[in-house]
């Protein structure tokens, strides 16, 4: 700095996801390039900067600070004030401060970057073939951070002091591992070890990796410790290996994800559009649903009856080494029995290994919290997150205004809690269903972590309006805000798109507790500000056995026939005596009324002979979508009627009668399925046009269907309506906490 120039000094506070993303090295390099003095440090609130120099250079610094920030950084707020000049000529990265309020956002885990991947395969390099290499912009974050501010001492790497070579890179501004807290090398970092199915040690490091490759090549099943938990792996082109894995996991039909060595291998098995390629190669590296090419080599049992395959690329150094040595795709599914949570502790994985795998590949870097792989589907050219997990969670969504500090519990199924941090809603990863005790324990740990690490002391807890959820929330000793299930779905989409309303939300799913004591699930909700009403619904029908109908589509089918005027059981369906279920429909206690779109899809799938039992959620609806997608006949949709009232109703009975008539004449099943979809979409679009609002949101688990979503979007747009779909938050129950936080914010704003 020239003494002849006037000097000034700025103090900047940067909030958001700015720790664990290379933001301090970015600030350091920018300040040095502009010949500025001062310092940067991490703090509980985010990143604190003091910078000194000529005013023109300070202006450049402030402009470029955001514009040139690392791609994975997310700046949610920045304050700047002038302070007294100190005469500092050098710029440094200072020791982190633990003083002050929270506000920094936890960064997601990131896939291995291209430079670190190249290091793995550079002969003679320090990181060659090392399974835990990372740098300032890639590697584990959410799964290994114990506390903020982000420093190695507050991560699972605390037990691995940097060796002299790593320490030199850590201090070198020209090194991409400059201030990379999770970096390591063979001399100082975590190590691999292989054990048999009974936990007995077999080998370590490169030898262990070589044995795993051979066992997989020979058709074995190996449990592998990853970033946020354990995978079960086997060859994806081996029918016997996949069948054995299904039997051990007790997972008869739910599709398995497949990890491929590279993009070329994916393209050999699947159709791959540019938007899908971009998702696969993103820093999140999620599982992406792709249309599978028949006859390409995948074992048929990977995704039985499903035209799509969940594909992913290696996202950890260990995966890159395994896949490069093996050279063939592998199934990479969570290492748990069906219905149980993902294991992430070594002891739990070792206990499960005896029945699930032939061997287990462990490492000695602890996983501090579990996180499943994210799942994404590209719909209409845009990404749709189906499961929020590794690489994408925690997810921060900017809210219109800062609400009080809040904790949202999310839903009972596909649970994912959330908190408010300043003006951000922060949504945690999806954990699973809270019926499972270990999932409930993980939920309790995660919600405590989200509060502790973000410095949130909740003033209220927000939950689903179901009485069981309210009772659980009340035990936390805080004021409880109840949000109706489908309203939370709509509010989630509104928060994602920054919509104040008026909005008509189509919230379609399997079930949610309704304000009138019935089961809701095919809702048209009008929302504006903090007010809402049920504009319309699907015509209700009884669900004999209540929750049992979610597993047995025949129950919903009988309910439809009874509600349609006790229509006779179609001879073409056969296979069961409907009389007991018909009798059950006479009891409102045992057969609650439901307006559920999800159960409507289940019933039609059963009548078409596509699914007799849901072995996983959405199985029947997926089978119906697959069937309809195969139709080559452009026959018109079945008729759906509108029933006036408050709320109005979309009447499916004319469509059911037409469908049964087509069944009786043995019409082509894909044509029947397609006509059902077309009629439902046309009826819903016509009803939506009656609401008198321009903005429509599509939300709820049913809109995970690409076929339904694309057709509904086209029909609504043709009616002159603006359609808003989920992209970052899941449309299903994994996104409920976002909607709960948004609705609680709106209520607080009008109090």
SESESE-511224 format. One record per residue (C-alpha): residue number from 1; residue in one letter; chain; y, x, z. Coordinates in steps of 0.001 Angstrom, whole numbers, plus 500000, padded with zeros to 6 digits. Each point is the difference from the previous one (the first is absolute). Layout:
     k   r   c        Y        X        Z
   NUM   A   A        Y        X        Z
...
# end
This chain:
     k   r   c        Y        X        Z
     1   X   A   500000   500000   500000
     2   X   A   503472   501285   499147
     3   X   A   502412   500255   502907
     4   X   A   502864   499176   497617
     5   X   A   498720   496459   499485
     6   X   A   500546   497184   502525
     7   X   A   496785   499102   501782
     8   X   A   498634   496736   501321
     9   X   A   496857   499011   501882
    10   X   A   497929   496817   499714
    11   X   A   497375   498532   502285
    12   X   A   497474   497816   498155
    13   X   A   497248   497830   501434
    14   X   A   497314   499009   497498
    15   X   A   497619   497160   500823
    16   X   A   496824   498837   498305
    17   X   A   496807   501732   498860
    18   X   A   501572   503466   500026
    19   X   A   497510   501907   502144
    20   X   A   496801   501422   498581
    21   X   A   501279   499716   496413
    22   X   A   501689   503383   499522
    23   X   A   503456   498675   500852
    24   X   A   501075   502896   502261
    25   X   A   499061   502616   497362
    26   X   A   501932   497904   497454
    27   X   A   503093   499981   502251
    28   X   A   499655   503731   500678
    29   X   A   499723   500964   496327
    30   X   A   502883   497726   499008
    31   X   A   502289   501378   502710
    32   X   A   499136   503600   499093
    33   X   A   500568   499301   496292
    34   X   A   503496   498739   500856
    35   X   A   500673   502953   502366
    36   X   A   500435   497681   502972
    37   X   A   499370   500775   503656
    38   X   A   498497   497844   502736
    39   X   A   496555   498704   500875
    40   X   A   497467   497220   499510
    41   X   A   497481   498716   502517
    42   X   A   497566   497162   500542
    43   X   A   500763   497512   502773
    44   X   A   498483   496709   501224
    45   X   A   502614   498148   497930
    46   X   A   499299   501879   496752
    47   X   A   501656   503196   498721
    48   X   A   503224   501411   501473
    49   X   A   502188   502277   497871
    50   X   A   503150   501955   500730
    51   X   A   501468   501686   496962
    52   X   A   503159   502083   499609
    53   X   A   501946   501349   497052
    54   X   A   502695   499195   497428
    55   X   A   500614   496228   499633
    56   X   A   499032   500007   496316
    57   X   A   496632   501593   500802
    58   X   A   499454   497531   502840
    59   X   A   500641   497157   497556
    60   X   A   497372   501409   497647
    61   X   A   497610   500335   502925
    62   X   A   500436   496378   501080
    63   X   A   499485   498745   496428
    64   X   A   496932   502104   499275
    65   X   A   498404   499457   503420
    66   X   A   498649   496623   498930
    67   X   A   499952   500469   496252
    68   X   A   497735   503067   500124
    69   X   A   497895   499029   503020
    70   X   A   496191   500420   499767
    71   X   A   498331   497171   498085
    72   X   A   498022   498882   503048
    73   X   A   503075   499810   502259
    74   X   A   501544   496615   500807
    75   X   A   503577   500071   501297
    76   X   A   500749   496681   501690
    77   X   A   503322   500984   501542
    78   X   A   502473   502870   500138
    79   X   A   503057   500451   502217
    80   X   A   502546   502766   499605
    81   X   A   502872   501146   502219
    82   X   A   502396   502930   500065
    83   X   A   499653   502414   502933
    84   X   A   501697   503202   501079
    85   X   A   499455   503096   497862
    86   X   A   497870   502691   501688
    87   X   A   500246   502811   497492
    88   X   A   496261   500064   499193
    89   X   A   499210   501920   496842
    90   X   A   496203   499604   499969
    91   X   A   497896   496867   499669
    92   X   A   496809   499691   502059
    93   X   A   497182   497594   500817
    94   X   A   500429   499506   503724
    95   X   A   497452   499050   502618
    96   X   A   499351   496277   500097
    97   X   A   501890   497904   502518
    98   X   A   498130   497546   502190
    99   X   A   503183   498363   501281
   100   X   A   501338   496665   498823
   101   X   A   498639   496650   498954
   102   X   A   497164   499541   497521
   103   X   A   500417   498839   496451
   104   X   A   498199   502550   497826
   105   X   A   497232   498422   497950
   106   X   A   496427   501250   500016
   107   X   A   499098   501439   496582
   108   X   A   496790   498919   498243
   109   X   A   497239   502466   499186
   110   X   A   500500   501565   496571
   111   X   A   497510   501119   497378
   112   X   A   499623   503712   499282
   113   X   A   502774   501058   497615
   114   X   A   499367   501755   496672
   115   X   A   501088   503397   501356
   116   X   A   497635   499848   502990
   117   X   A   497202   498784   497728
   118   X   A   500591   503016   497762
   119   X   A   499790   502256   503050
   120   X   A   496512   498665   500711
   121   X   A   498737   501290   496677
   122   X   A   501937   503294   499784
   123   X   A   497473   502807   500564
   124   X   A   501084   502481   502621
   125   X   A   502810   497832   501366
   126   X   A   500389   499459   503747
   127   X   A   499305   496281   499587
   128   X   A   497239   500269   497412
   129   X   A   497179   497516   500743
   130   X   A   501611   499145   503360
   131   X   A   499460   496348   500893
   132   X   A   503164   499531   502089
   133   X   A   502828   501487   497973
   134   X   A   503316   498112   500070
   135   X   A   503702   500603   499515
   136   X   A   503353   498459   500918
   137   X   A   499563   497014   497655
   138   X   A   496267   499245   500208
   139   X   A   497145   499607   502444
   140   X   A   499280   497888   503070
   141   X   A   502917   498483   501903
   142   X   A   499493   496533   501531
   143   X   A   496394   500763   500959
   144   X   A   500868   503263   501844
   145   X   A   503465   499520   501528
   146   X   A   499845   499544   503775
   147   X   A   503745   499562   500586
   148   X   A   503390   500302   498358
   149   X   A   502020   502073   499277
   150   X   A   497548   501517   497529
   151   X   A   498944   503522   500950
   152   X   A   496611   501715   499942
   153   X   A   499879   499905   503812
   154   X   A   500003   496199   499811
   155   X   A   497192   499681   497440
   156   X   A   496217   500392   499944
   157   X   A   500662   503559   498710
   158   X   A   501286   501079   503417
   159   X   A   496664   501712   500704
   160   X   A   500313   502163   496872
   161   X   A   502821   502568   500474
   162   X   A   501259   501451   496732
   163   X   A   498631   503404   499051
   164   X   A   502533   502734   499018
   165   X   A   499667   499210   496278
   166   X   A   500557   496250   500501
   167   X   A   502843   500712   502409
   168   X   A   501737   502123   497348
   169   X   A   499780   497144   497506
   170   X   A   501250   497577   502651
   171   X   A   503165   502108   500437
   172   X   A   500562   500802   496300
   173   X   A   502476   497620   498269
   174   X   A   498539   500934   496596
   175   X   A   496481   498957   501038
   176   X   A   498997   496361   499475
   177   X   A   498321   500162   503436
   178   X   A   503401   500692   501554
   179   X   A   499964   497946   503210
   180   X   A   496757   498266   498922
   181   X   A   498644   498877   503353
   182   X   A   496446   499139   498874
   183   X   A   499345   503118   497912
   184   X   A   497007   502199   500805
   185   X   A   497696   502585   498437
   186   X   A   496445   501239   500619
   187   X   A   501310   502519   502527
   188   X   A   501686   497482   502292
   189   X   A   499171   496436   499034
   190   X   A   497314   497344   500397
   191   X   A   496424   500693   498919
   192   X   A   497123   497993   498542
   193   X   A   496604   499446   501560
   194   X   A   496988   498081   498738
   195   X   A   497582   498160   502296
   196   X   A   496852   498043   499294
   197   X   A   499641   496273   500684
   198   X   A   499255   500747   503658
   199   X   A   503088   502177   500520
   200   X   A   498203   503363   499874
   201   X   A   502046   502803   498399
   202   X   A   498833   501171   496565
   203   X   A   502732   502187   498509
   204   X   A   503753   500683   499922
   205   X   A   502847   500448   497517
   206   X   A   499049   500955   496410
   207   X   A   496263   499854   500715
   208   X   A   500391   496509   501484
   209   X   A   501952   498878   496942
   210   X   A   497337   501351   497680
   211   X   A   497232   498151   501833
   212   X   A   501957   496727   499839
   213   X   A   500414   500387   496252
   214   X   A   496265   500564   499572
   215   X   A   499079   497013   502182
   216   X   A   502334   497725   498078
   217   X   A   498701   501349   496694
   218   X   A   496428   499240   501153
   219   X   A   500828   496356   500838
   220   X   A   500688   500338   503715
   221   X   A   502626   498229   502119
   222   X   A   502476   502158   501915
   223   X   A   502672   498955   502504
   224   X   A   503213   501955   499412
   225   X   A   502978   500295   502336
   226   X   A   503253   499537   498109
   227   X   A   503669   499379   500787
   228   X   A   499930   496693   501884
   229   X   A   496294   499477   500651
   230   X   A   496522   500522   498593
   231   X   A   498585   499165   496567
   232   X   A   496410   499418   499000
   233   X   A   499361   501736   496686
   234   X   A   497211   499867   497446
   235   X   A   499730   500420   496255
   236   X   A   501619   497054   498235
   237   X   A   497654   500340   497026
   238   X   A   496837   499738   502118
   239   X   A   498630   496459   500362
   240   X   A   497531   500958   502791
   241   X   A   502693   501854   502003
   242   X   A   502445   497079   499784
   243   X   A   497260   497499   500894
   244   X   A   499067   502084   503060
   245   X   A   503628   500180   501040
   246   X   A   500347   496195   499706
   247   X   A   496935   499473   502152
   248   X   A   501193   502420   502676
   249   X   A   503524   498543   500126
   250   X   A   498679   496405   499922
   251   X   A   502473   499285   497225
   252   X   A   498129   498060   497326
   253   X   A   502683   499376   497367
   254   X   A   503510   501142   500962
   255   X   A   501157   502606   497434
   256   X   A   499997   503689   500890
   257   X   A   502862   502345   499141
   258   X   A   499266   502994   497783
   259   X   A   501600   503446   500164
   260   X   A   500184   501780   496631
   261   X   A   500398   503735   499366
   262   X   A   503046   499472   497763
   263   X   A   501831   497578   497710
   264   X   A   497716   500815   497066
   265   X   A   496997   498868   502028
   266   X   A   501775   496743   500883
   267   X   A   500909   499402   496363
   268   X   A   496337   500451   499035
   269   X   A   498970   497107   502285
   270   X   A   503070   497731   500087
   271   X   A   502887   498715   497927
   272   X   A   503095   501804   501196
   273   X   A   503548   498763   499329
   274   X   A   503071   502227   500563
   275   X   A   501062   498034   503108
   276   X   A   496519   500396   501476
   277   X   A   500002   503706   499223
   278   X   A   503359   500331   501776
   279   X   A   498635   498336   503152
   280   X   A   496893   502205   500040
   281   X   A   502106   503161   499683
   282   X   A   502719   498979   502478
   283   X   A   500435   501806   503355
   284   X   A   498287   496992   501623
   285   X   A   496893   500394   497770
   286   X   A   498640   496515   500808
   287   X   A   496861   498295   498800
   288   X   A   501007   498203   496787
   289   X   A   498053   497047   498610
   290   X   A   499159   500718   496352
   291   X   A   498069   498089   497381
   292   X   A   496605   501646   499810
   293   X   A   498487   500865   496632
   294   X   A   496407   498638   499842
   295   X   A   497336   502575   499224
   296   X   A   502157   502913   501116
   297   X   A   497541   501309   502566
   298   X   A   500952   498344   503289
   299   X   A   497144   498639   502094
   300   X   A   499960   496206   499598
   301   X   A   499942   499506   503771
   302   X   A   503434   501601   500511
   303   X   A   501841   496762   499139
   304   X   A   497381   497299   499301
   305   X   A   501280   497333   497619
   306   X   A   503512   501422   500148
   307   X   A   501754   501338   496888
   308   X   A   502275   502211   502099
   309   X   A   499385   503293   501737
   310   X   A   502013   501432   502880
   311   X   A   500797   503520   498757
   312   X   A   501741   502877   501756
   313   X   A   500635   503683   499476
   314   X   A   499409   502758   502569
   315   X   A   502917   499909   502430
   316   X   A   499038   502668   502563
   317   X   A   499126   503650   499312
   318   X   A   496470   499360   501254
   319   X   A   499582   497242   497399
   320   X   A   501275   502271   497218
   321   X   A   497470   502680   500918
   322   X   A   497125   497526   500277
   323   X   A   500758   498221   496740
   324   X   A   500597   503205   498034
   325   X   A   496641   501382   501113
   326   X   A   498103   496744   499517
   327   X   A   501579   498947   496716
   328   X   A   498934   496324   500161
   329   X   A   501600   496909   501567
   330   X   A   498952   499052   503517
   331   X   A   500145   496805   502002
   332   X   A   502554   500569   502798
   333   X   A   499852   497055   502383
   334   X   A   500935   499674   503655
   335   X   A   497281   501339   502289
   336   X   A   499426   496833   501975
   337   X   A   497629   497083   500144
   338   X   A   501293   496794   498380
   339   X   A   502596   498341   502241
   340   X   A   500582   503052   502217
   341   X   A   503117   502191   499989
   342   X   A   500334   503360   498278
   343   X   A   498759   502819   502283
   344   X   A   502508   502804   500451
   345   X   A   498767   501852   503082
   346   X   A   497196   502545   499629
   347   X   A   497937   498459   502803
   348   X   A   500028   496536   498408
   349   X   A   499164   501409   496568
   350   X   A   497122   502079   501382
   351   X   A   498622   496913   501745
   352   X   A   500115   498042   496729
   353   X   A   498674   502818   497839
   354   X   A   496414   499666   501196
   355   X   A   499633   496604   498311
   356   X   A   502505   500353   497153
   357   X   A   499771   503512   498543
   358   X   A   497705   502961   499450
   359   X   A   502621   502484   501219
   360   X   A   503603   500130   501201
   361   X   A   502732   502426   498933
   362   X   A   502469   500442   502863
   363   X   A   503111   502061   500607
   364   X   A   501861   500881   503179
   365   X   A   503410   498510   499182
   366   X   A   500305   496812   502054
   367   X   A   500879   496658   498407
   368   X   A   502424   498383   502434
   369   X   A   499960   496509   498507
   370   X   A   497772   498339   497386
   371   X   A   501320   499089   496573
   372   X   A   497967   498524   497138
   373   X   A   500610   500855   496361
   374   X   A   502715   497844   498438
   375   X   A   498947   497638   497201
   376   X   A   502324   499172   497093
   377   X   A   499635   497797   496933
   378   X   A   502347   500048   497024
   379   X   A   500847   496387   499107
   380   X   A   502229   499194   497053
   381   X   A   500956   503669   499727
   382   X   A   501181   500271   503636
   383   X   A   498148   501280   503089
   384   X   A   498667   497553   502571
   385   X   A   498868   501454   503330
   386   X   A   496818   498284   501158
   387   X   A   499380   502181   503054
   388   X   A   502702   502032   501688
   389   X   A   498532   503257   501240
   390   X   A   499935   503743   499468
   391   X   A   502903   501237   497924
   392   X   A   501991   496765   500232
   393   X   A   500055   499201   503721
   394   X   A   502061   499896   502059
   395   X   A   502073   497961   497557
   396   X   A   503748   499623   500628
   397   X   A   501840   497018   498499
   398   X   A   503793   499771   500354
   399   X   A   501137   496748   501606
   400   X   A   503281   498211   499278
   401   X   A   501335   500783   503486
   402   X   A   498684   501753   503124
   403   X   A   498025   497582   502187
   404   X   A   499222   500488   503682
   405   X   A   497149   502447   500666
   406   X   A   496862   497993   499213
   407   X   A   496237   500437   499998
   408   X   A   497998   497855   497547
   409   X   A   496267   499594   500568
   410   X   A   499067   499030   496437
   411   X   A   497019   497795   499223
   412   X   A   496567   499642   501537
   413   X   A   498339   501030   496728
   414   X   A   500970   503148   498082
   415   X   A   502131   500857   502976
   416   X   A   503001   502312   499651
   417   X   A   502718   500001   502717
   418   X   A   503643   500868   499423
   419   X   A   503273   500812   501781
   420   X   A   503707   499992   499207
   421   X   A   501723   503394   500016
   422   X   A   503731   499502   499585
   423   X   A   500374   497959   496809
   424   X   A   496499   500903   498781
   425   X   A   496809   498011   500377
   426   X   A   497156   502496   500385
   427   X   A   496520   498728   499149
   428   X   A   496935   501880   501207
   429   X   A   496764   500469   498048
   430   X   A   497408   497252   499736
   431   X   A   497364   500339   502711
   432   X   A   497551   497130   499453
   433   X   A   499054   496773   501778
   434   X   A   500763   499678   503698
   435   X   A   496666   498281   500747
   436   X   A   498538   503512   500222
   437   X   A   500724   501593   503425
   438   X   A   500570   503484   498585
   439   X   A   502439   498639   497420
   440   X   A   501870   498222   502783
   441   X   A   500144   503297   501918
   442   X   A   501349   501758   496893
   443   X   A   502599   497228   499602
   444   X   A   501175   500414   503582
   445   X   A   500222   503783   499593
   446   X   A   501890   499735   496709
   447   X   A   502578   497499   501219
   448   X   A   500631   502227   503055
   449   X   A   500302   503038   497705
   450   X   A   502463   498259   497679
   451   X   A   502215   499110   502951
   452   X   A   499724   503369   501764
   453   X   A   500475   502224   496972
   454   X   A   502923   498014   498601
   455   X   A   501679   499608   503378
   456   X   A   499695   496200   499927
   457   X   A   500120   498024   503262
   458   X   A   499283   496484   498686
   459   X   A   502199   497178   501237
   460   X   A   497478   497474   498662
   461   X   A   496538   499806   498460
   462   X   A   499482   498042   496776
   463   X   A   496669   498408   499138
   464   X   A   498209   497374   497945
   465   X   A   500480   496446   501241
   466   X   A   496246   499506   500511
   467   X   A   499430   499172   503706
   468   X   A   497586   502928   500442
   469   X   A   502557   502455   498624
   470   X   A   502747   498543   502171
   471   X   A   497787   500304   503082
   472   X   A   499278   503653   499214
   473   X   A   503680   500762   499383
   474   X   A   500994   498327   503265
   475   X   A   497905   502487   501933
   476   X   A   502383   502800   498983
   477   X   A   502640   498651   502373
   478   X   A   502763   499720   497390
   479   X   A   501724   496995   498431
   480   X   A   497794   498686   497183
   481   X   A   501252   498970   496563
   482   X   A   497467   497845   498119
   483   X   A   500019   500028   496218
   484   X   A   497866   497607   497966
   485   X   A   497447   501920   497948
   486   X   A   501132   498999   496502
   487   X   A   503675   500220   500885
   488   X   A   499304   503624   500975
   489   X   A   498425   500592   496580
   490   X   A   503113   498620   498270
   491   X   A   502358   501922   502287
   492   X   A   498065   503193   499235
   493   X   A   500645   499613   496271
   494   X   A   503639   499081   500659
   495   X   A   500477   503113   502154
   496   X   A   498481   502214   497326
   497   X   A   502381   498640   497363
   498   X   A   503068   499542   502226
   499   X   A   500146   496234   499403
   500   X   A   502047   497828   502361
   501   X   A   499039   496726   498299
   502   X   A   499795   497295   498975
   503   X   A   496500   500926   498903
   504   X   A   496852   498045   499278
   505   X   A   497022   501935   501284
   506   X   A   496530   499353   498616
   507   X   A   497871   501194   502921
   508   X   A   496354   499684   499007
   509   X   A   497125   501388   502029
   510   X   A   496802   499086   501814
   511   X   A   501288   498559   503248
   512   X   A   502851   499970   502459
   513   X   A   500892   497847   502995
   514   X   A   502291   497177   498838
   515   X   A   502749   498372   502028
   516   X   A   498275   496608   499613
   517   X   A   496687   501184   501449
   518   X   A   498265   500280   496608
   519   X   A   498915   503108   498107
   520   X   A   502673   501118   497533
   521   X   A   499523   502286   497013
   522   X   A   501464   498459   496847
   523   X   A   503663   499810   501000
   524   X   A   503337   499569   498220
   525   X   A   502609   500916   502629
   526   X   A   503778   499687   499546
   527   X   A   501814   502750   501909
   528   X   A   503695   500690   500411
   529   X   A   501471   502165   502718
   530   X   A   498183   499136   503227
   531   X   A   498984   496510   498850
   532   X   A   496850   498934   498207
   533   X   A   497963   496948   499125
   534   X   A   496704   499185   498374
   535   X   A   501023   498716   496589
   536   X   A   496476   499491   498669
   537   X   A   496349   500928   500456
   538   X   A   496647   499705   498349
   539   X   A   498438   496607   500716
   540   X   A   497990   500472   503223
   541   X   A   496227   499681   500204
   542   X   A   497536   500313   502906
   543   X   A   498282   503286   500795
   544   X   A   496635   499131   501583
   545   X   A   499346   502585   502698
   546   X   A   503555   501365   499967
   547   X   A   499972   503812   499937
   548   X   A   496401   500015   498730
   549   X   A   501355   498866   496620
   550   X   A   501555   503439   499534
   551   X   A   496471   501434   499816
   552   X   A   498212   497083   498303
   553   X   A   501831   498657   496910
   554   X   A   497646   497002   499841
   555   X   A   501832   498525   502987
   556   X   A   503326   499981   498166
   557   X   A   498271   498521   496931
   558   X   A   498620   497107   502059
   559   X   A   503447   499482   501542
   560   X   A   501548   499684   496536
   561   X   A   497397   497447   498878
   562   X   A   500504   497916   503129
   563   X   A   503795   500079   499687
   564   X   A   499757   499052   496321
   565   X   A   498371   496679   500915
   566   X   A   496565   501092   501210
   567   X   A   499031   501185   496522
   568   X   A   496264   500476   499516
   569   X   A   498584   503505   500292
   570   X   A   499758   501444   496453
   571   X   A   496422   500363   498815
   572   X   A   501035   503142   498150
   573   X   A   500778   501762   503297
   574   X   A   496800   499207   501892
   575   X   A   498598   502352   502586
   576   X   A   500963   498074   503130
   577   X   A   500151   496635   501700
   578   X   A   503687   499168   500570
   579   X   A   499284   497041   502312
   580   X   A   500394   501892   503318
   581   X   A   503314   501455   498897
   582   X   A   501187   496597   498729
   583   X   A   499228   498553   503422
   584   X   A   501877   502858   501659
   585   X   A   503091   499107   497961
   586   X   A   500381   496795   502033
   587   X   A   501057   502058   503031
   588   X   A   503545   501371   499896
   589   X   A   499128   502292   502900
   590   X   A   497048   501553   498151
   591   X   A   501577   499693   496532
   592   X   A   503730   500766   500157
   593   X   A   502174   499055   497049
   594   X   A   501038   502959   497873
   595   X   A   502513   500543   497220
   596   X   A   498486   503427   499347
   597   X   A   500210   501498   496514
   598   X   A   497446   502602   501028
   599   X   A   497423   497363   500938
   600   X   A   500782   498114   496779
   601   X   A   499107   503124   498005
   602   X   A   496846   500436   502111
   603   X   A   498907   496428   499314
   604   X   A   500464   500308   496236
   605   X   A   498143   503322   499977
   606   X   A   497089   498359   501809
   607   X   A   499905   497001   497660
   608   X   A   499828   502401   497048
   609   X   A   497095   501871   501594
   610   X   A   501993   503220   500413
   611   X   A   499780   500583   503752
   612   X   A   497849   498376   502676
   613   X   A   501246   502121   502895
   614   X   A   503055   502138   500668
   615   X   A   498557   503279   501284
   616   X   A   503569   501352   500030
   617   X   A   503365   498250   499977
   618   X   A   501012   498758   496568
   619   X   A   496609   500546   498360
   620   X   A   499764   496490   498525
   621   X   A   503602   500060   498762
   622   X   A   499398   503400   498365
   623   X   A   496910   498616   498263
   624   X   A   502014   497027   498729
   625   X   A   502783   502277   498705
   626   X   A   497457   502219   498232
   627   X   A   498355   496955   498428
   628   X   A   503295   498495   498807
   629   X   A   501161   503352   498659
   630   X   A   497043   499973   497637
   631   X   A   500947   496724   498290
   632   X   A   500620   500199   496270
   633   X   A   500828   496302   499616
   634   X   A   503661   499018   500411
   635   X   A   499196   496436   501056
   636   X   A   502803   498280   501965
   637   X   A   500020   500064   503773
   638   X   A   498499   497226   502069
   639   X   A   502513   497356   501166
   640   X   A   501625   500377   503420
   641   X   A   502151   497114   501233
   642   X   A   503085   499892   502238
   643   X   A   499982   497745   503037
   644   X   A   503450   499018   501268
   645   X   A   500745   500302   503688
   646   X   A   501358   502317   502630
   647   X   A   498406   502387   499405
   648   X   A   498977   499412   496410
   649   X   A   496438   500837   499022
   650   X   A   498366   501656   497020
   651   X   A   496980   497781   499385
   652   X   A   496889   501867   498825
   653   X   A   497803   496859   499761
   654   X   A   500561   499308   496262
   655   X   A   499156   503652   499296
   656   X   A   496826   499763   502082
   657   X   A   498810   496925   498113
   658   X   A   500635   501696   496647
   659   X   A   498242   503140   501197
   660   X   A   496935   498017   501126
   661   X   A   499898   498248   496628
   662   X   A   499951   503393   498257
   663   X   A   497257   501151   502356
   664   X   A   497941   496917   499142
   665   X   A   500152   500839   496302
   666   X   A   499161   503652   500741
   667   X   A   503292   501399   498737
   668   X   A   500494   503744   499976
   669   X   A   500668   501171   503578
   670   X   A   502812   502463   499091
   671   X   A   501772   497201   498103
   672   X   A   499708   497672   503017
   673   X   A   501355   502718   502322
   674   X   A   502875   500781   497624
   675   X   A   500919   496323   499614
   676   X   A   500106   499664   503780
   677   X   A   502399   502958   500298
   678   X   A   502214   498758   497162
   679   X   A   500256   496528   501457
   680   X   A   500723   501249   503509
   681   X   A   502742   502324   498739
   682   X   A   501605   497321   497828
   683   X   A   499951   497506   502861
   684   X   A   501459   502494   502478
   685   X   A   502754   501048   497570
   686   X   A   500928   496368   499364
   687   X   A   500161   499322   503715
   688   X   A   502075   503155   500644
   689   X   A   502529   498882   497398
   690   X   A   500561   496868   502096
   691   X   A   501251   502032   502982
   692   X   A   503419   500633   498463
   693   X   A   500153   503737   500810
   694   X   A   499915   502877   497533
   695   X   A   498310   502755   502037
   696   X   A   496229   499788   500536
   697   X   A   497831   502408   501994
   698   X   A   496234   500303   499581
   699   X   A   498250   501052   503191
   700   X   A   496776   499657   501974
   701   X   A   496550   501425   499354
   702   X   A   499319   497850   496927
   703   X   A   502712   501913   498146
   704   X   A   497882   503125   500135
   705   X   A   498437   498422   496915
   706   X   A   501492   501513   496847
   707   X   A   498966   496989   497930
   708   X   A   501666   497482   502311
   709   X   A   503088   502150   500512
   710   X   A   500638   500736   496317
   711   X   A   499443   496409   498860
   712   X   A   502110   498589   502837
   713   X   A   502800   502468   499294
   714   X   A   500008   499063   496304
   715   X   A   499965   496266   500686
   716   X   A   502811   500173   502549
   717   X   A   502096   502263   497762
   718   X   A   499492   497581   497108
   719   X   A   501483   497305   502259
   720   X   A   503125   502128   500420
   721   X   A   499167   501242   503493
   722   X   A   500344   503547   501393
   723   X   A   496712   501271   501385
   724   X   A   499759   502642   502739
   725   X   A   496656   501612   500774
   726   X   A   498866   502493   502591
   727   X   A   499939   503640   498971
   728   X   A   500221   502121   503173
   729   X   A   498756   497685   502759
   730   X   A   496618   498297   499605
   731   X   A   500106   496289   499094
   732   X   A   497084   499339   502354
   733   X   A   499819   500104   503770
   734   X   A   500620   503754   500052
   735   X   A   503665   499182   499271
   736   X   A   500465   497284   502628
   737   X   A   501726   502252   502550
   738   X   A   502818   500674   497520
   739   X   A   500578   496253   499628
   740   X   A   499810   499487   503749
   741   X   A   502675   502646   500569
   742   X   A   502199   498562   497233
   743   X   A   499812   496462   501363
   744   X   A   500686   501137   503563
   745   X   A   503029   501899   498669
   746   X   A   501303   496843   498331
   747   X   A   499512   497939   503139
   748   X   A   501797   502605   502110
   749   X   A   502911   500045   497557
   750   X   A   500742   496279   500517
   751   X   A   499567   499922   503777
# end
